Amino acid sequence: MYRFEFLSESAKANGMLVSHAFELPCVFAVKDHPFSSLFFAGELEETQNQIIRDIHTPWINFVKQGDPDPESWPLFRGDVPPVRVFDRKTSIQMMDRRQMMILWGDMRFYEG
């Protein structure tokens, strides 16, 4: 499991937070798409390349081999899984998501 928390300088300047799918420029290693250009505006080239490497490489490993990074990305197990957090410094964090799951437990999206 992963969580994308990289808040770009451009997003901050525009009053945005990290949002769903913001990692896609990094997943596909594309800097020249209009959204990518907006997303990375104001970031150092080194910062752009690092976050792209941090995300793109394990993504490709997962597609090709079924495992993003066996040495430093632990398997998902149980209620308190290790989560790879992609940010200016990528890390592994233990995130207890039980309270969040309890909140969603009463939702009935599938009922008419």
N, C-alpha and C positions, 0 to 999 in steps of 0.2 A: 504494500500500500504506500502511496505517496501523497504529499500535500505540497502544493505550490504556494509559497509565501513571498516570492520575490516582488517587492513593490518598487516599480521603476520610478526614476526621477520624473519622467513624463506623466505617469499616472498620478504621482503626488502633486505635481504642478497643476493638474487638471481636476483635483479634488476627488480622484478615484481611489478605490482600494483594489486589492487583488480580487480577481473575479474568475468565474468559470471560463475555461478555455484560454486564459491568458498565457498558458504555457505552450500553446501550439507553435509559435515561432521557434521555440527552443526544441520541441519534439522533432520538428521537421527541419531544423537548422536552416531556416530561411530568414535572412535579414532584409531582403529587398522587396518583400510584399508591403503594400501600404500600411497594413496594421502593424507589421513588424517595425517599420520605420517609425511609426508613431510611438509604439511601445518602447523602443530602444532610444528614442530621442533624449539627448542629454547624458547618456551613459558612456563611460569610457569603452573603447574597443575591447580592452582586456576584460572588463566586466561582462560585456556582451558575449565574448567568446567563452568565458568560464561557465556562465549559466547554461549556454547552449551545450557545451561539452558535458556538464554535469547531468543534463537531462537526455540529450540525444544519444549518447553512447549506451547507457543502460537500456534505453528504449529499443535500440537496434539489437542489442544483445538478447533482450527478451523475445523479440520477433524471430531472430535467427536460431536461438538456442533454448528458449523457454525459461531463461533465468537472467534477470537484469544484471546482477553482480553477486555471484555466490559468496564472495569473500567479505563484502561489507554491507550487504543488504539482506538482513535476516528474513526468513519466511514469516508470513502472517499466521499467527496462532492465537486463538482465544480472544478474550474480551479486552485485553490490554496489549494490542499488537505494537511491534516496532514499526514506526512510520518514517520513511525517508522524507525529510523536509528540505525542499529546494528553496534556497534563499541566497543571499550574498555569500553565506557560508553554508554549504550543504551539510546536513547532519542526520543522525538517526535519533529519534525521540520515542519514548514510550508514551502513548496517548490512550488514556482511559476514556473510551467513547460510550461507556454504559449509560451514563445520564442522557447523552444525546439520543441514543437508541430507544430509551424509555420514552422520551418525548415523542418520537416518531411512532411508537407502538400503538398509540390511540388513533392515528390517522387512518382513514378508510378511503383512500384514493380510488380504490377499485370498486367501491359500491356505488350503485346507480342512484 
